[in-house]
Amino acid sequence: MLQGRIKQLNLVIVVLVGLYGLFTDEPYLRSIGHAPWTYDHLSWFALVFNGPAWFLAEFLSWLLTEPSDPFAPYLLDYLFWGCMTPYQWRLYAWVAAWAHDSRRRYLILIVLALSFATLGSIAALDAWTHRPHNTEYFVDIYFWPVRILGIAMAGVWISALTTANRLRVQARPLSSQAPEPREQK
C-alpha cells in the first residue's frame, strides 16, 4: 500500500514539474541557456527521487527528436519520465525484496549501486567535457552533478526500502508468535 502511494506521489511530482516548466516556457529557455530559477530547483528535487527513469527518458527523447525543436524533446522527456516512474519504483521494490533475505545479497546491491553511480559519473563527465555548452550559466555548470546525484540516489532508495522490508519482517513474527489462549475446562 505504501509503495503504491510512493509511485503515485512521484508520478504527480513529475507531471506537476513538467507542466510548470511547460507553462513557464522552459523548453525555449533550455535551448538558449539560463540561470537557475524555480523550475530548475523543482526538477532537481524530482530527480533526487526519480533519477534513473529521468535519465532513460531524456536519452530516449534525445534519440527520437530533432535538436532544432525545443518543445518536442521537452514533451517527450516528461512523457517518458512519467511513464517510467512507476516501473522504476516497482523495480526498486523488487530489488529491495530480493536483497532483504540475505546480507550477501544486500552487499551485492551496495556494490552494484556504487558501481552504477561511478559509471554514471564517468559518463556524465565525458558528456560534460565533449558536449558544447555555455559555461556562463549556472545550470550548465552544475546540472551534471545533479544528474549523477539523481542516479546515485537510486541505491539509497533501494537500501531504504530494503531496510523497511527487514523491519517489517522482524516485527511480523513478534505478533504472530503470541501464544494462543488456552481453553479453560
Buried (B, 14 or more C-beta within 10 A) or exposed (E): EEBEEBBEEBBEBBBEBBEBBBEEEBBEBBBEBBEBEEBBEBBBBBBBBBBBBBBBBBEBBEEEBEEEEBBBBBBBBBBBBBBBBBEBBEBBBEBBEBBBEEEEBBEEBBEBBEEBBEEBBEBBEEEBEEEEBEEEBBBBEEBBEBBBBBBBBBBEBBBEBBBBBBEEEEEEEEEEEEEEEEEEE
